[in-house]
Amino acid sequence: MEKTTCAIAGGGPAGLMLGLLLARAGVEVVVLEKHGDFLRDFRGDTVHPSTLEILDELGLGHRFAGLPQRRAERMTAVTDQEELLVADLTRLRGRHRYIAFVPQWDFLDLLADEARRYPNFTLRMNCEVLGFTGSGLRYRDEQGEEHVLEAVLSVAADGRRSVLREGLPLREFGAPMDVGWFRMPRLASDRTGPFLRVGGGGRLMVAIDRDAYWQMGYVVPKDSPAGDREAVGAAVAELVPWMAGRVGEMGEVSTLRVQVNRLRRWYRPGLLCVGDAAHAMSPVLGVGINLAVQDAVAAANLLWEPLSRGRVATADLAAVQRRRTPATVAIQSLQLLVQRRLIAPALAGRFSAAPLRAMSRLGPLTRPVVTLLAHGVRPEHVRVPERR
Ligand SMILES: Cc1cc2nc3c(=O)[nH]c(=O)nc-3n(C[C@H](O)[C@H](O)[C@H](O)COP(=O)(O)OP(=O)(O)OC[C@H]3O[C@@H](n4cnc5c(N)ncnc54)[C@H](O)[C@@H]3O)c2cc1C
């Protein structure tokens, strides 16, 4: 029987950050990731100042800055009548006054490369976790063979469709929308930076500038298909007329299902849930990755010592939930407010630009909200020592 100290299901932002931090503290850790690489388009790519500071604390700021990225200092919403500045990050305090848009596979590769420097870290790709045995993780490897990895602590960082949180009490909040996700070609002469396009008849289109191309999100009512390339292309041409000439070159459309939920209890003896496995985040405000990273930092800060001693009490796991619940509740509440006040009415054809106009008019007065989004409600800092 294989044994380790901490077995983590899922190599997303939560799983890899936790794996890196524990490995740094000298804890033996194995991360099991079901895919063969991190190269998947549906992952968001907004890295907020909270995460940028954590990367600095880990000495990774310089390498992160070298990744292909776009830095957005301002967020704008474009309606039929006007262009509104809804968030101005240049007014923030601190070193990082922008959101970095980085393809998530580059970010995850960076974390994985850094973690691999520690001999006590193992990342196993193509390994799908099937369940929690009570004392470890059952998983299937690339050859289709099943194994059990015994661990002092198992962690569910396997995202919003976690197979490990089964049986834990879950609260669903719902979302009025799903998202059609596709690429559009980008020309050097295009505007730069992300924008939200709100059109008449309640159509919403998000455009993320990935430098080489536009990553587009077409917001559709819950459980309705985003449509085929032709239908979505027609929506692009109508909402973003300057892209009309290139709809023939757009990529395939995949529909991403949005969920917002939260476990009432994030743990059971020997198992802790973090990131989307504990609280699935809406894409609204682009904060999910950053919250997942903050969960990982908090969990590592609280657990590296018990793990080093080879014994984690249920009270230690409860402490992680206690630490992260206020931040999660606050951010999810804000997401639900935007879903209710802006997105649901827009999808029902009753869009009102008033909240966006208010944000735009309030200017510097919106700094507390922007700070909250950029740094999180309870910023986490790396307290884990480096032990080699
Ligand atoms: C349409 C959409 C767009 C979004 N856009 C953004 C955005 O722009 N910015 C942002 O901050 N947030 C965004 N989010 C939210 C964000 O994606 C999540 O909050 C964030 O990815 C959570 O990180 P995580 O590490 O907890 O989980 P995930 O990122 O979901 O990672 C889970 C990992 O576990 C792996 N895995 C899953 N099941 C298993 C298994 N059984 N065994 C082994 N491995 C497994 C997966 O392959 C994955 O690598 C978006 C969400 C949606 C739905």
The ligand as a Gaussian input file, in Angstrom:
#p B3LYP/6-31G(d) Opt

LIG

0 1
 C      -17.425000      29.886000     -16.953000
 C      -16.525000      30.174000     -15.789000
 C      -15.533000      31.145000     -15.941000
 C      -14.725000      31.468000     -14.840000
 N      -13.811000      32.457000     -14.995000
 C      -13.051000      32.817000     -13.937000
 C      -12.080000      33.847000     -14.059000
 O      -11.906000      34.452000     -15.123000
 N      -11.345000      34.157000     -12.966000
 C      -11.501000      33.504000     -11.771000
 O      -10.801000      33.863000     -10.791000
 N      -12.386000      32.509000     -11.633000
 C      -13.162000      32.160000     -12.684000
 N      -14.065000      31.153000     -12.530000
 C      -14.093000      30.405000     -11.255000
 C      -12.817000      29.534000     -11.185000
 O      -12.729000      28.743000     -12.356000
 C      -12.808000      28.626000      -9.965000
 O      -13.280000      29.305000      -8.812000
 C      -11.371000      28.140000      -9.700000
 O      -10.864000      27.497000     -10.847000
 C      -11.322000      27.183000      -8.519000
 O      -10.054000      26.603000      -8.397000
 P       -9.899000      25.128000      -7.796000
 O       -8.433000      24.839000      -7.782000
 O      -10.653000      25.038000      -6.541000
 O      -10.653000      24.188000      -8.823000
 P      -10.437000      23.929000     -10.377000
 O       -9.791000      25.097000     -11.038000
 O      -11.730000      23.456000     -10.904000
 O       -9.378000      22.755000     -10.411000
 C       -9.752000      21.453000     -10.069000
 C       -8.698000      20.510000     -10.638000
 O       -9.009000      19.190000     -10.233000
 C       -8.953000      18.320000     -11.350000
 N       -9.893000      17.228000     -11.076000
 C      -11.240000      17.266000     -11.123000
 N      -11.761000      16.100000     -10.754000
 C      -10.701000      15.297000     -10.457000
 C      -10.570000      13.947000     -10.017000
 N      -11.644000      13.185000      -9.789000
 N       -9.331000      13.448000      -9.820000
 C       -8.225000      14.211000     -10.027000
 N       -8.295000      15.481000     -10.457000
 C       -9.502000      16.023000     -10.661000
 C       -9.347000      19.180000     -12.530000
 O       -8.858000      18.646000     -13.751000
 C       -8.675000      20.496000     -12.165000
 O       -7.342000      20.543000     -12.609000
 C      -14.888000      30.802000     -13.596000
 C      -15.864000      29.813000     -13.457000
 C      -16.683000      29.503000     -14.537000
 C      -17.763000      28.475000     -14.359000

